[in-house]
Amino acid sequence: MEIERDIKNIKGVTEVVYISKEQALEDLKKKLGENKAIAEGFEMDNPLPQSL
């Protein structure tokens, strides 16, 4: 991924991690804890972006 390489070349950057839309949703559910029902239905139309 070219953007990943570009980010790695920035002084001070030691690591670049790719997070898929699916992983972002799982992370959100974990952060919501007992309130994870807020994210219910996102599996069908996940609004979260992939990110680096």
Order of alpha helices (4+ residues) and beta strands (2+ residues): alpha-alpha
